[in-house]
Amino acid sequence: MSSLLWPQYFASPDTDDSNSGSSRPASPSESSGSLSDSCYSLKPYIPDRSVEDPVRAFLAKLISESSDGNSQVFRADLRVVTKAGLTDDRRRVVCKVAYGERQVEILQKEADVYNTKLLDLQDKIVPLMYGCYIDVTDEGPTGVLILQYCGVPLTYELTNYELTVKHQAVNALLAIHKAGVQHNDFAERNIVVSRSPDGAPHVRIVDFGMALEHTCSVKRDAITAYEVAPPFCEFMCDELHTACRDDAEIWHPRFVRLFGSHVLAQHATSVESLLQHAPRIPDWADDNRARANAQRVIRDLTEDLQQREALDASPVSIEWSDAEDDLA
């Protein structure tokens, strides 16, 4: 089984090492020294079964780091090391690194989720996993989870992106739930997008560090864009419901409120229809007041739908990077 040669040090090529306050310094270049110089050899917790030889990570960029420094995320290249030396093939990857027993245990649990419940979703709506490697280094217990690089995270609220991105995102979350996993951190930073060869966006969901086993009550196989929001009794999953209604705003409203009561939005086609279906009209609301309130509700609903159409007509652009071209 393959081991991982993991650099002892890292410094971003965009930063000046002399000014760096990091306790974890800099990755040697690919041409420096022998293949094992300045590297730890980490043992496989879950190996990359597609290779037998060791693999070496060449770190390219520190993407994020926790405030306590006990977890980091890097963009990197992964290359196989044979007896003859480095192979030419490169895998563009993301490396999640954990330091300390507690963080390593969390990382192992995430790797287990990828390796079991999410196995059939890999390279479709979640990244491929290229192994998880654990050992004790000079930093103490150290773990590295290696995942396929899948593009750039969203930087604006999900609802502001083009419909295909929103639609893919909520349906990806639905598929994850149907696989028996609740994500627990469905946020724009964990929705990543790459460009397929035809230029279309391809959405994947990442970061299952907070995921839980889940038996989802939602039975449908897909979420339809701009259908009327289903009754909650037919969609009794808080994470999915919030994602569809609030995060993506993928549904049209099921109800409007008139005089403090819910009325089905399908009746808000005219003042007469809305008043006819109102559960109650208070005594203080004479005919003129009742009609004025109904007209306001219809106007607000119409404006909301028009605003949605305007946002869809001019969605925010995905901020592509040079690293993500043709990844899908």
C-alpha positions in Angstrom: 0.0 0.0 0.0 1.2 3.5 -0.8 2.5 5.9 1.8 2.5 9.7 1.6 5.6 11.8 1.5 4.5 15.0 3.2 6.7 18.1 3.3 7.8 19.2 6.7 7.7 22.8 5.7 5.6 25.1 3.5 5.8 28.7 2.4 3.5 30.2 -0.2 5.3 31.4 -3.4 3.2 34.5 -3.0 4.7 35.3 0.5 8.1 36.3 1.8 9.4 33.6 4.1 11.5 36.1 6.1 8.3 37.8 7.2 6.3 34.7 7.9 5.2 34.0 11.4 4.0 30.5 10.7 5.4 27.7 12.9 5.2 25.4 9.9 7.7 26.7 7.3 8.4 25.9 3.6 8.0 23.2 1.1 11.1 22.2 -0.9 11.0 22.6 -4.6 10.5 19.6 -6.9 14.1 19.7 -7.9 15.6 19.9 -4.4 17.6 17.1 -3.0 16.4 13.5 -2.9 12.7 12.6 -3.1 12.4 12.0 0.6 14.4 15.1 1.7 12.4 17.3 4.1 9.4 15.0 4.0 7.6 12.9 6.6 6.4 9.4 5.5 2.8 9.1 6.6 1.2 5.7 6.9 -2.1 5.0 5.1 -5.3 5.0 7.2 -7.3 4.6 4.0 -4.8 4.1 1.1 -5.1 5.3 -2.5 -5.7 1.8 -4.0 -5.0 3.0 -7.5 -1.2 3.2 -6.8 1.2 0.9 -5.1 4.2 3.2 -4.9 4.5 6.1 -2.5 3.0 9.5 -3.5 4.5 12.9 -2.7 2.6 16.1 -2.2 3.9 19.4 -3.6 2.1 22.2 -1.9 1.1 25.1 -4.0 -1.2 27.3 -1.9 -2.5 27.6 1.7 -6.2 27.9 1.2 -7.3 28.2 4.8 -6.1 27.7 8.3 -8.0 27.5 11.6 -7.4 30.2 14.2 -5.6 27.7 16.5 -3.4 26.4 13.6 -4.6 22.8 14.2 -6.1 22.4 10.8 -5.1 23.6 7.4 -6.2 23.2 3.8 -3.8 23.3 0.9 -4.0 23.2 -2.8 -1.3 20.8 -4.1 0.0 18.5 -6.8 0.3 14.8 -6.1 2.9 12.7 -7.9 3.8 9.1 -7.7 7.4 8.2 -6.6 8.8 5.0 -8.1 12.3 3.5 -7.8 13.2 5.4 -11.0 12.0 8.7 -9.5 9.1 11.1 -9.8 6.5 10.2 -12.5 5.3 12.9 -14.9 1.6 12.4 -14.0 0.2 15.0 -11.6 -3.0 15.0 -9.8 -4.3 18.4 -8.8 -5.6 17.9 -5.2 -6.7 19.5 -2.0 -5.1 18.4 1.2 -6.9 18.7 4.5 -4.3 18.6 7.3 -5.1 18.0 11.0 -2.7 18.3 14.0 -3.3 16.8 17.4 -5.3 13.7 18.4 -8.8 15.3 18.4 -8.4 17.0 15.0 -6.9 13.8 13.5 -9.9 11.8 14.8 -12.3 14.3 13.1 -10.3 13.9 9.9 -10.5 10.1 10.1 -14.3 10.3 10.5 -14.5 12.5 7.5 -12.4 10.0 5.5 -14.7 7.2 6.7 -17.7 9.1 5.3 -16.1 9.5 1.9 -15.0 5.8 1.9 -18.5 4.4 2.8 -21.7 6.4 2.3 -20.3 8.9 -0.2 -18.3 6.3 -2.2 -20.8 6.1 -5.1 -21.1 9.9 -5.2 -17.4 10.6 -5.6 -16.3 12.4 -8.8 -20.0 13.3 -9.4 -21.2 15.6 -6.6 -18.4 15.2 -4.1 -14.7 15.0 -4.7 -12.7 11.8 -5.3 -10.7 10.8 -2.2 -7.1 9.9 -2.9 -6.4 8.5 0.5 -6.0 9.5 4.1 -2.6 9.3 5.8 -1.8 9.4 9.5 1.4 9.3 11.6 3.2 11.1 14.4 5.5 13.8 13.2 7.5 16.6 14.9 4.1 18.4 15.1 2.6 15.5 17.0 -0.2 13.3 15.6 -0.7 14.4 12.0 -3.3 13.5 9.5 -3.7 14.4 5.8 -6.9 13.8 3.8 -6.3 14.0 0.0 -9.2 15.0 -2.2 -9.7 15.8 -5.8 -9.4 19.5 -6.6 -12.9 20.5 -7.8 -12.8 24.2 -8.5 -13.5 27.4 -6.7 -15.9 28.1 -3.8 -18.9 30.4 -4.2 -18.1 33.9 -2.8 -21.6 35.4 -2.8 -24.9 34.1 -1.5 -26.1 31.1 -3.3 -29.4 32.7 -4.4 -27.5 35.3 -6.5 -26.0 32.7 -8.9 -27.4 31.4 -12.1 -30.2 28.9 -11.8 -28.2 25.9 -12.9 -25.7 26.4 -10.0 -28.5 26.7 -7.4 -30.3 23.7 -8.9 -27.2 21.5 -8.9 -26.4 22.6 -5.4 -29.7 21.6 -3.8 -30.0 18.4 -5.8 -26.4 17.5 -4.8 -27.4 18.0 -1.1 -30.5 15.8 -1.7 -28.4 13.0 -3.1 -26.0 13.3 -0.1 -29.0 13.0 2.2 -30.3 10.0 0.3 -26.9 8.4 0.8 -27.4 8.6 4.5 -25.4 11.8 5.3 -26.4 15.1 6.8 -23.8 17.7 5.8 -24.3 20.1 8.7 -22.4 22.9 7.1 -24.1 23.7 3.8 -22.6 27.1 3.1 -21.2 28.8 0.1 -17.6 28.1 1.1 -18.4 24.4 0.8 -20.1 24.6 -2.6 -17.3 24.5 -5.2 -17.7 24.9 -9.0 -15.5 23.9 -11.9 -15.9 24.4 -15.6 -16.7 21.5 -17.8 -15.1 21.4 -21.3 -18.2 23.1 -22.8 -18.0 25.9 -20.2 -21.0 24.8 -18.1 -20.6 24.9 -14.3 -20.2 21.7 -12.4 -21.1 21.9 -8.7 -19.7 19.7 -6.0 -20.2 19.8 -2.2 -17.1 19.6 0.0 -16.1 19.5 3.7 -17.8 16.7 5.6 -16.0 17.3 8.8 -19.3 18.0 10.6 -21.3 15.4 8.8 -23.7 13.0 10.7 -25.4 9.8 9.8 -28.9 10.6 8.6 -32.1 8.9 7.6 -33.8 11.5 5.5 -37.6 11.6 5.4 -37.7 13.3 2.0 -38.6 10.7 -0.5 -38.4 12.5 -3.8 -35.5 11.9 -6.2 -35.1 15.4 -7.4 -35.9 19.0 -6.6 -37.6 21.0 -9.3 -36.6 24.6 -9.8 -39.4 27.1 -9.0 -42.1 24.7 -8.1 -44.4 25.8 -5.3 -42.8 25.0 -2.0 -44.1 21.6 -0.8 -46.0 21.3 2.5 -43.5 20.8 5.3 -45.2 17.5 6.1 -44.0 16.3 2.8 -40.5 17.8 3.2 -39.6 17.3 6.9 -35.9 17.8 6.7 -34.6 21.0 8.2 -31.3 21.1 6.3 -32.8 20.4 2.9 -35.8 22.7 3.5 -33.6 25.6 4.6 -31.3 25.0 1.6 -34.2 25.2 -0.9 -36.3 27.9 0.7 -33.7 30.3 2.2 -30.2 29.6 0.7 -31.1 28.9 -3.0 -34.6 30.4 -3.0 -35.4 27.7 -5.5 -39.1 27.5 -4.6 -42.0 29.8 -5.2 -43.8 30.7 -2.0 -46.6 28.4 -1.0 -48.4 30.9 1.2 -49.0 34.6 1.5 -50.1 36.3 4.8 -53.2 38.3 5.0 -54.5 39.7 8.3 -52.1 37.4 10.1 -53.3 34.2 8.5 -51.8 32.1 5.7 -53.5 31.9 2.4 -52.3 29.7 -0.5 -50.4 31.9 -2.9 -52.3 30.4 -5.8 -55.3 32.4 -4.7 -53.4 35.7 -4.9 -54.5 36.2 -8.5 -57.0 39.0 -7.7 -58.2 40.9 -4.7 -61.5 39.1 -4.9 -59.9 35.7 -4.9 -57.6 36.5 -2.0 -60.3 37.8 0.2 -62.6 34.9 -0.7 -60.0 32.4 0.6 -58.9 34.4 3.6 -59.6 32.4 6.8 -60.7 35.5 8.6 -61.1 39.2 8.0 -61.1 41.3 11.2 -64.1 43.4 12.2 -62.0 46.6 11.9 -61.3 46.0 8.2 -64.2 47.5 6.3 -64.4 46.7 2.6 -62.0 49.4 1.5 -59.4 48.4 4.1 -59.8 44.8 3.3 -59.3 45.4 -0.4 -56.3 47.7 0.2 -54.6 45.0 2.3 -55.3 42.3 -0.2 -53.9 44.5 -3.0 -50.7 45.2 -1.0 -50.2 41.4 -0.5 -50.6 40.8 -4.2 -48.3 43.6 -5.1 -45.6 42.4 -2.7 -45.8 38.9 -4.1 -45.6 40.2 -7.6 -42.6 42.3 -6.8 -40.8 39.4 -5.1 -41.3 37.2 -8.2 -40.2 40.0 -10.5 -37.1 40.5 -8.4 -36.3 36.8 -8.6 -36.6 37.0 -12.4 -34.3 40.0 -12.5 -31.7 38.3 -10.4 -31.9 35.2 -12.7 -31.5 37.5 -15.7 -28.3 39.0 -14.3 -26.7 36.5 -11.9 -23.4 37.2 -10.3 -20.4 35.7 -12.1 -18.3 32.9 -10.7 -14.8 34.1 -9.8 -12.8 31.5 -11.7 -9.2 31.0 -11.0 -6.4 29.9 -13.3 -6.2 26.5 -11.5 -9.7 25.2 -12.2 -10.0 25.2 -16.0 -11.5 22.0 -17.4 -11.7 20.1 -14.2 -15.3 18.7 -14.4 
